[in-house]
Amino acid sequence: MLFSPEEMPAVGPKGKPKNSLTSRAWQMIRQNPGMLYSVLREEYRRRWGISLDRRYRPGLSSPPVSLSLNLTRRCNLKCWMCEQHRHQSRGSSVLSWYDPARELPLAVWRNLLKQVAYFRPRLYLTGGEPLLYPHLPELILEAKKRGLLVHLQTNGTLLDRAAQELVAAAVEMVTVSLDGPPEIHDRIRGQRGAFRRTREGIAALLAAREGRGGPLVLINCVISKANIPILGEVASLALEMGADILQLQHTIFNSRENVERHNCWLSQEFARSQGLDLVTPSIPPGEFYESEITREDLPRLRAGLEEARRLAQGRLRLQFLPNLPDDLLASYYLDLNHPFPQVCQDLWKGCRIMPDGTVSPCLHLVAGNITQQPFREIWNGPQMQRVRRLIGRRLFPGCARCCSRSFT
């Protein structure tokens, strides 16, 4: 659940709660009462609803609790661990959603919001860098007119110019990527000055929300070999910057051998035999990241996580994606064949819509396009039903370190 009622409040000079996560959440609910329905429905689906669908309605699902709108694949950074810029560096692509000329106009997104407003999904606005999408302010206003919960993901370098609009529109959450102090962050993000601009963006957002409920500010730090030694420092930075939540994200990675195995399994021939629409190869060369973390790094990783926990305790909500116990870190980082549970709930929970309107659940599978069909026909259409039945039996090799699957 997004908001935890047992959060420890920040304490002001007279010992009174000051801007705690819980009090901010209730302020936002007063601004947008529909938000409470969205959050409670998300929790119901997580605990019971998805299991009931999988058991009694094979292939079918109740409406999604979240929609991931990939507004653009354009980005102003070139991050080490991002599959996207490596893909773009190879030149032209058969993937239509990488073509900036095919980005959807506001009218198509507006039409989608009209179709989905009745079940109040959380809107996760991402990219690429969504602040590069020219119609983002208008899209957010259209979402808020319909009482939808809006969560923006950004690298933060352009946030200062959008901060006032985001607060005025009552956006509920903004996730900002931060990988460490200036030198490390800039090196990982591939651009000098990225840390400074991200820090300025967070400061502008916090200043704009002064006296308001939201948005909540979540700092997301992707764990890599470069920042393992300073994870405690990331927690200190999050506290210093005034973030509400720090999320430490374990690396999403793969290996060449596992990708080859995956592409042999999820081949065009296999897809045809199952009636699936697939853009091949399912995982192209360059669209995956190979982790550099070794066994020698694990003691420092455990120590860094523990230091982050110590610094955050009672002062900052700390969460992990995925939420791995320390005794599974070696299996996660060193053994792609470790028998983690073969369970993914994501196809019953949410839906990813690419910049050209393609609905691609994952792994370059295609379920339809919102420019050609109503969303409800895609969500429980033949393609989504077939993919759910397959994933319901067993995951693909390419799912090995996807953050959407289960690891415990």
C-alpha positions as CSV (number, residue, x, y, z in Angstrom):
1,M,0.0,0.0,0.0
2,L,1.3,3.4,-0.9
3,F,0.6,5.1,2.4
4,S,1.5,3.4,5.7
5,P,-0.6,4.5,8.7
6,E,2.1,3.5,11.1
7,E,4.6,6.0,9.7
8,M,6.7,7.8,12.3
9,P,5.9,11.6,12.0
10,A,8.6,14.2,11.6
11,V,8.6,16.3,14.8
12,G,8.6,20.1,14.9
13,P,10.4,22.2,17.5
14,K,7.5,21.9,20.0
15,G,7.2,18.2,19.7
16,K,4.2,18.4,17.4
17,P,3.9,16.3,14.3
18,K,5.1,18.3,11.3
19,N,4.4,17.3,7.7
20,S,4.3,13.6,8.4
21,L,3.7,11.2,5.5
22,T,0.4,10.2,6.9
23,S,-0.9,13.7,7.5
24,R,0.2,14.7,4.0
25,A,-1.7,11.7,2.6
26,W,-4.9,12.8,4.4
27,Q,-4.5,16.3,3.1
28,M,-4.3,14.9,-0.4
29,I,-7.4,12.7,0.2
30,R,-9.3,15.8,1.3
31,Q,-8.2,17.5,-2.0
32,N,-9.1,14.4,-4.1
33,P,-11.5,12.0,-2.2
34,G,-11.3,9.6,-5.2
35,M,-7.8,8.9,-4.2
36,L,-8.9,6.9,-1.2
37,Y,-11.0,4.6,-3.4
38,S,-7.9,4.1,-5.7
39,V,-5.6,3.3,-2.9
40,L,-8.1,0.9,-1.2
41,R,-8.9,-0.8,-4.4
42,E,-5.2,-1.3,-5.1
43,E,-4.8,-2.9,-1.7
44,Y,-7.9,-5.2,-2.2
45,R,-6.5,-6.4,-5.6
46,R,-3.1,-7.1,-4.1
47,R,-4.5,-9.1,-1.2
48,W,-7.4,-10.9,-2.7
49,G,-8.8,-9.7,-6.0
50,I,-6.0,-10.9,-8.3
51,S,-5.9,-14.4,-6.7
52,L,-9.7,-14.7,-7.2
53,D,-9.4,-13.7,-10.9
54,R,-6.6,-16.1,-11.5
55,R,-8.5,-19.0,-9.9
56,Y,-12.0,-18.5,-11.2
57,R,-11.6,-16.4,-14.4
58,P,-8.5,-17.8,-16.2
59,G,-7.1,-15.2,-18.5
60,L,-9.5,-12.5,-17.5
61,S,-9.1,-9.6,-15.0
62,S,-11.0,-6.9,-13.3
63,P,-10.0,-3.4,-14.5
64,P,-6.4,-2.4,-13.8
65,V,-5.5,-0.5,-10.6
66,S,-2.7,1.3,-12.5
67,L,-1.9,2.5,-16.0
68,S,1.7,3.2,-16.9
69,L,1.6,5.9,-19.6
70,N,5.0,6.0,-21.4
71,L,4.5,9.5,-22.9
72,T,7.8,9.6,-24.8
73,R,10.9,7.6,-25.2
74,R,13.0,10.8,-25.5
75,C,15.4,11.5,-22.7
76,N,18.0,14.2,-21.9
77,L,20.3,11.7,-20.0
78,K,22.1,8.5,-20.8
79,C,22.1,6.4,-17.7
80,W,24.4,3.4,-17.3
81,M,21.7,0.9,-16.4
82,C,19.0,2.2,-18.8
83,E,18.2,0.0,-21.7
84,Q,16.7,2.8,-23.7
85,H,19.7,4.9,-24.8
86,R,21.6,1.8,-25.7
87,H,18.7,0.8,-28.0
88,Q,18.7,4.3,-29.6
89,S,22.4,4.3,-30.2
90,R,22.0,1.5,-32.7
91,G,20.1,3.7,-35.1
92,S,16.7,2.9,-36.6
93,S,14.4,0.5,-34.8
94,V,11.4,-1.7,-35.8
95,L,9.8,-0.6,-32.5
96,S,7.4,2.1,-33.4
97,W,7.2,3.6,-29.9
98,Y,10.8,4.8,-30.2
99,D,9.9,7.2,-33.0
100,P,9.3,10.7,-31.6
101,A,7.1,11.6,-34.6
102,R,4.6,8.9,-33.4
103,E,4.1,10.3,-29.9
104,L,0.4,10.6,-29.2
105,P,-1.4,13.9,-29.3
106,L,-3.2,15.1,-26.2
107,A,-6.6,14.2,-27.8
108,V,-5.8,10.4,-27.8
109,W,-4.7,10.4,-24.1
110,R,-7.8,12.5,-23.2
111,N,-10.0,9.9,-24.9
112,L,-8.3,7.1,-22.9
113,L,-8.9,9.0,-19.6
114,K,-12.6,9.2,-20.5
115,Q,-12.7,5.5,-21.0
116,V,-10.9,4.5,-17.7
117,A,-12.1,7.2,-15.3
118,Y,-14.9,5.1,-13.9
119,F,-12.6,2.6,-12.3
120,R,-10.1,5.3,-11.1
121,P,-6.7,3.7,-11.9
122,R,-3.5,5.3,-10.6
123,L,-1.8,7.1,-13.6
124,Y,1.9,6.5,-13.6
125,L,3.4,9.0,-16.0
126,T,6.8,8.0,-17.3
127,G,9.0,7.8,-20.3
128,G,11.8,8.4,-21.3
129,E,11.6,11.7,-19.5
130,P,8.0,12.6,-19.3
131,L,8.7,16.3,-18.7
132,L,9.9,16.4,-22.4
133,Y,6.3,15.5,-23.5
134,P,4.9,18.9,-24.7
135,H,1.4,18.3,-23.5
136,L,2.1,17.0,-20.0
137,P,0.6,19.9,-18.1
138,E,-2.7,19.6,-20.0
139,L,-2.7,15.8,-19.6
140,I,-2.3,16.1,-15.9
141,L,-5.2,18.7,-15.7
142,E,-7.4,16.3,-17.7
143,A,-6.6,13.5,-15.2
144,K,-7.3,15.7,-12.2
145,K,-10.7,16.8,-13.7
146,R,-11.6,13.1,-13.5
147,G,-10.4,12.7,-9.9
148,L,-7.5,10.4,-10.9
149,L,-4.5,9.8,-8.8
150,V,-1.3,11.0,-10.6
151,H,2.2,9.7,-10.0
152,L,5.0,11.3,-12.1
153,Q,8.4,9.6,-12.6
154,T,11.3,12.0,-13.6
155,N,15.0,12.3,-13.6
156,G,14.5,15.7,-11.9
157,T,16.7,17.8,-14.2
158,L,13.7,19.6,-15.6
159,L,11.6,19.6,-12.5
160,D,12.3,23.2,-11.4
161,R,10.4,24.6,-14.4
162,A,7.4,22.3,-13.7
163,A,7.2,22.4,-9.9
164,Q,4.5,25.1,-9.6
165,E,2.2,23.5,-12.1
166,L,2.5,20.0,-10.5
167,V,1.6,21.4,-7.1
168,A,-1.2,23.6,-8.5
169,A,-2.7,20.6,-10.3
170,A,-2.6,18.5,-7.0
171,V,-0.4,15.7,-8.3
172,E,-0.1,13.1,-5.6
173,M,3.4,11.8,-6.0
174,V,6.6,12.6,-7.8
175,T,9.4,10.0,-8.0
176,V,12.9,11.5,-8.7
177,S,15.9,9.4,-9.6
178,L,19.1,10.0,-7.5
179,D,22.0,7.6,-7.5
180,G,24.4,9.3,-5.0
181,P,26.4,12.4,-4.4
182,P,27.3,14.7,-7.3
183,E,30.3,12.9,-8.8
184,I,28.8,9.4,-8.7
185,H,25.3,10.6,-9.8
186,D,26.7,12.5,-12.8
187,R,28.8,9.6,-13.8
188,I,25.9,7.1,-13.7
189,R,23.5,9.5,-15.4
190,G,26.0,10.4,-18.2
191,Q,25.9,14.1,-17.8
192,R,27.9,16.6,-15.8
193,G,25.6,18.9,-13.7
194,A,22.8,16.4,-13.5
195,F,23.0,16.1,-9.7
196,R,22.8,19.9,-9.3
197,R,19.8,20.3,-11.5
198,T,18.0,17.4,-9.9
199,R,18.7,18.8,-6.5
200,E,17.4,22.2,-7.6
201,G,14.3,20.5,-9.0
202,I,13.5,18.8,-5.7
203,A,14.0,22.0,-3.8
204,A,11.7,23.9,-6.2
205,L,9.0,21.2,-5.8
206,L,9.2,21.3,-2.0
207,A,9.1,25.1,-1.9
208,A,6.0,25.1,-4.2
209,R,4.2,22.6,-2.0
210,E,4.8,24.6,1.2
211,G,1.5,24.7,3.1
212,R,-0.1,22.1,0.7
213,G,-0.5,18.4,1.1
214,G,1.4,17.1,-1.9
215,P,2.9,15.9,-3.9
216,L,4.8,13.3,-1.9
217,V,8.4,13.2,-3.0
218,L,10.0,9.8,-3.5
219,I,13.7,9.5,-4.2
220,N,14.5,6.3,-6.1
221,C,18.1,5.1,-6.1
222,V,19.1,2.2,-8.4
223,I,21.7,0.1,-6.7
224,S,24.8,-0.4,-8.9
225,K,28.5,-1.3,-8.3
226,A,29.3,2.4,-8.4
227,N,27.1,3.4,-5.5
228,I,27.2,0.4,-3.2
229,P,29.8,2.0,-0.9
230,I,27.7,5.1,-0.4
231,L,24.1,3.9,0.1
232,G,24.2,5.3,3.6
233,E,25.1,8.7,2.1
234,V,22.1,8.4,-0.2
235,A,19.9,8.1,2.8
236,S,21.5,11.2,4.3
237,L,21.0,13.1,1.0
238,A,17.3,12.1,1.0
239,L,16.9,13.4,4.5
240,E,18.8,16.6,3.7
241,M,16.7,17.3,0.6
242,G,13.5,16.8,2.5
243,A,12.1,13.7,0.7
244,D,9.2,11.8,2.1
245,I,10.3,8.4,0.9
246,L,13.6,6.8,-0.2
247,Q,13.4,3.7,-2.4
248,L,16.5,1.6,-2.9
249,Q,15.9,-0.4,-6.1
250,H,17.9,-3.5,-6.7
251,T,19.3,-3.6,-10.2
252,I,17.2,-4.9,-13.1
253,F,19.6,-6.9,-15.1
254,N,20.2,-9.9,-17.4
255,S,23.0,-11.9,-19.1
256,R,23.7,-12.6,-22.7
257,E,23.3,-16.3,-22.1
258,N,19.9,-15.9,-20.4
259,V,18.7,-13.5,-23.1
260,E,19.6,-16.0,-25.8
261,R,17.8,-18.7,-24.0
262,H,14.8,-16.4,-23.6
263,N,14.7,-15.5,-27.3
264,C,14.8,-19.1,-28.3
265,W,11.9,-19.8,-26.0
266,L,9.8,-16.8,-26.8
267,S,10.5,-17.0,-30.5
268,Q,8.3,-15.8,-33.4
269,E,7.4,-19.5,-34.1
270,F,6.4,-20.0,-30.5
271,A,4.4,-16.8,-30.5
272,R,2.5,-17.8,-33.6
273,S,1.7,-21.2,-32.1
274,Q,0.2,-19.5,-29.1
275,G,-1.7,-16.8,-31.1
276,L,0.5,-14.0,-29.7
277,D,1.5,-10.8,-31.4
278,L,5.3,-10.4,-30.7
279,V,7.9,-7.9,-32.0
280,T,11.0,-10.0,-32.3
281,P,13.5,-10.5,-30.9
282,S,11.7,-10.3,-27.6
283,I,14.8,-8.9,-25.9
284,P,17.0,-7.2,-28.6
285,P,20.8,-6.8,-28.2
286,G,21.4,-3.7,-26.1
287,E,18.0,-3.7,-24.4
288,F,19.2,-5.2,-21.3
289,Y,21.8,-4.3,-18.6
290,E,24.4,-6.7,-17.4
291,S,25.1,-6.3,-13.7
292,E,28.7,-5.8,-12.5
293,I,28.0,-6.7,-8.9
294,T,30.2,-9.6,-7.7
295,R,30.3,-11.8,-4.6
296,E,33.0,-9.5,-3.2
297,D,30.5,-6.6,-3.3
298,L,27.9,-8.4,-1.2
299,P,29.3,-7.6,2.3
300,R,29.5,-3.9,1.3
301,L,26.0,-4.1,-0.1
302,R,24.6,-5.6,3.1
303,A,26.4,-3.0,5.2
304,G,25.2,-0.2,3.0
305,L,21.6,-1.3,3.3
306,E,21.9,-1.6,7.1
307,E,23.4,1.9,7.3
308,A,20.5,3.3,5.2
309,R,18.0,1.6,7.5
310,R,19.8,3.0,10.6
311,L,19.8,6.6,9.2
312,A,16.2,6.4,8.0
313,Q,14.6,4.9,11.1
314,G,12.0,7.2,12.5
315,R,12.9,10.0,10.1
316,L,12.2,8.8,6.6
317,R,10.2,6.0,5.0
318,L,12.6,3.5,3.5
319,Q,11.4,0.9,1.0
320,F,13.0,-1.6,-1.3
321,L,12.2,-2.8,-4.8
322,P,12.0,-5.7,-4.8
323,N,11.8,-6.2,-1.0
324,L,14.5,-8.8,-0.6
325,P,15.7,-10.2,2.7
326,D,19.5,-10.0,3.1
327,D,19.9,-13.8,2.8
328,L,18.6,-13.7,-0.8
329,L,20.9,-11.0,-2.0
330,A,23.5,-13.5,-3.2
331,S,20.9,-15.5,-5.1
332,Y,19.5,-12.4,-6.7
333,Y,22.7,-10.9,-7.9
334,L,24.8,-14.0,-8.6
335,D,22.4,-16.7,-9.8
336,L,19.9,-15.9,-12.6
337,N,18.7,-19.6,-12.4
338,H,17.8,-19.4,-8.7
339,P,14.3,-21.0,-8.2
340,F,12.4,-17.9,-7.1
341,P,8.6,-18.2,-7.1
342,Q,7.3,-18.4,-10.7
343,V,4.7,-15.7,-9.9
344,C,3.9,-12.4,-11.5
345,Q,0.7,-10.5,-10.7
346,D,1.5,-7.5,-13.0
347,L,-0.7,-8.5,-15.9
348,W,-3.7,-8.5,-13.6
349,K,-2.7,-5.3,-11.8
350,G,-1.6,-2.8,-14.4
351,C,-1.0,-2.0,-18.1
352,R,1.8,-0.3,-20.0
353,I,0.9,2.0,-22.9
354,M,3.7,3.1,-25.1
355,P,4.2,6.6,-26.7
356,D,2.4,5.6,-30.0
357,G,-0.5,4.0,-28.2
358,T,0.8,0.4,-28.3
359,V,-0.3,-1.7,-25.3
360,S,2.7,-3.8,-24.6
361,P,2.4,-5.9,-21.4
362,C,6.1,-6.8,-21.4
363,L,8.8,-8.5,-23.4
364,H,7.7,-6.8,-26.7
365,L,4.4,-8.6,-26.7
366,V,1.6,-6.5,-28.2
367,A,-2.0,-6.6,-27.0
368,G,-3.4,-3.8,-29.2
369,N,-3.3,-0.1,-29.7
370,I,-5.5,2.6,-28.0
371,T,-5.8,4.5,-31.3
372,Q,-7.5,1.5,-32.9
373,Q,-9.6,-0.1,-30.1
374,P,-11.4,0.9,-26.9
375,F,-9.2,0.1,-23.9
376,R,-11.7,-2.3,-22.4
377,E,-11.4,-4.5,-25.5
378,I,-7.7,-4.6,-25.2
379,W,-7.5,-5.2,-21.4
380,N,-9.5,-8.5,-21.6
381,G,-9.0,-9.1,-25.3
382,P,-7.6,-12.3,-26.8
383,Q,-3.9,-11.2,-26.7
384,M,-4.0,-10.3,-23.0
385,Q,-5.9,-13.5,-22.1
386,R,-3.3,-15.6,-23.8
387,V,-0.4,-13.8,-22.2
388,R,-2.0,-14.1,-18.7
389,R,-2.6,-17.9,-19.2
390,L,1.1,-18.4,-20.2
391,I,2.5,-16.2,-17.4
392,G,0.0,-17.9,-15.0
393,R,1.7,-21.2,-15.6
394,R,5.4,-20.2,-15.6
395,L,7.5,-17.1,-16.2
396,F,9.8,-16.6,-19.2
397,P,13.6,-16.6,-18.8
398,G,13.6,-12.9,-19.6
399,C,11.5,-12.3,-16.4
400,A,14.5,-13.4,-14.3
401,R,15.1,-10.0,-12.6
402,C,12.0,-8.0,-13.6
403,C,10.9,-5.8,-10.7
404,S,7.3,-6.8,-11.2
405,R,7.6,-10.5,-10.4
406,S,7.7,-12.1,-6.9
407,F,11.0,-13.0,-5.3
408,T,9.7,-14.2,-1.9
